[in-house]
Amino acid sequence: MTCERVNPPGLSPPAGFSHAVVATGSRVVFLAGQTALDADGKVTGRTLPEQFAKALTNLLTALAAAGGTPADLARVTVYAADVAAYRTHARELGRLWRKLAGRDYPAMAVVEVVRLWDEEALVELDGFAVLP
């Protein structure tokens, strides 16, 4: 699988995402929304960064089980219960992303939602990957 990150000079420089990703491969993996649930189905972490790290870890665990790696991610959507809080923690969330998933950013969007399935959840991530 190859992912070509496309960031046209006429657009604002991306920080923590790619404007477009051209993915070439033979398998598409659709990743369900992941929150900070542990193996017992309980939300872990009290802060947004703690929950983001667990949600991303869960997403990457599902991807790995399907045979993929973080570099295979073509698109991720982040659903945040509070976008202002997300922006406040953006640098820390970026560090967590790089630590867990590396620097090959997928196309991304952050969407504020009224609430998530689990009332304690502050953030949810879903996406898709293209595998060889």
N, C-alpha and C positions, 0 to 999 in steps of 0.2 A: 504494500500500500504506500502510496505517496500522498503527501499533503503539501500543496503549494500555498503558502500564506501570501495574500495579495493585499497590499496597503498602498493605494494610489497616492501620489504626491499631492493631489488636489483636495484630499480629505485631511481632517485634523489627525495628527500623529496618534496612533492607538497606544493606549497604556493599559496593559493587562488583557488585551484581546487582539484579534485580527479582524480587519474589515471584511475580508472574504477568505474562504478556504476552498481551494479546488482539490477535491479528494478523488483519487483513482484507486480502485480496488474491486474486489468481487463480493464482499459481504458487508452488509450494513447492520449495525447493532444499535437498536433503539434502547436507550437507558431510561428506566422509570425514575420518577422523582425520588430523590433520596434526602431525608432529613437526618438529624443527629440521633437516630435510633440505635440502641445497642442491640445485641443478639436476643435480649429478652423483650424487645419492643418498647423500651423506655427511652424517652428523650434524655440525652446526656448533655452536660454543659449548660452553664447559666448565661454565658456571654455570647455575643454574636461570633467572635473569632473562634471560640471553643466549638460552637455548633457548626460553623462553616467547615472547620477542619474535619469534624466527624462526618458531616454530610458528603464532603468531597472524598474522604476515605471510603465511605460506603459506595459512592458512585464508581470510584476506581476499582473497588473490590468486585463489583458486578461486571465491570468491563473486563477485568483480568479473568474472571470465571468464563467469559465468552471468548477468551483468547486474545484480547486486545491490550494495548498499552496506552498511557496518557497521550503519546504522540499520535495515536489513531483518532483522537477526538476531533470531530469536524465542527460540532456545534454544542454549546452548553447554554442553557437558560437558567438564570438565578432568580428565584422568587424570594423576595425579601419582605418581611412584615413591616419594615421601616427603612425606606431607602435613605433617609437622612442619616440613620445610624450606620448603614452600610457605607455611605460616603465617608463618615467620620472614621471608620475602621479600614478604609480602602488600602492604605499602605500595609497594614498588618495582614489583611486578607490576601494581598498580592504576594507577600512573603510566604504565607502558608501555601498558596497555589504553587509558587516556584519550588518550594520544598517538597511538596507531594506530587506535583504533576509536571514540573519542569518549565521550560521557557517557550515551548512550542504551543502558543496560545490558539485555541479554536476561535471561531466566530462566536461571539457571546452577546447576551442581552441581560440586563437586570430589570426586573419588573416588580413593582410594589403590589402587594396583594393585601386584602383586608385581613385574612388570616390563613393559616395552613391547616391541614387535616388534624394534626395534633396541636392543641391549643398552646402548648409550651414551645413549639417549634418557632424559631426566628427566621430560618432560611431553609430553602429546598433547592436542589440542583437536579436538572434532568438534561438529557442530550442525546446525541447519536455519534457513532464512530464508524469509520470505514476501514475494514480489515482486508488484508491481501486475499 
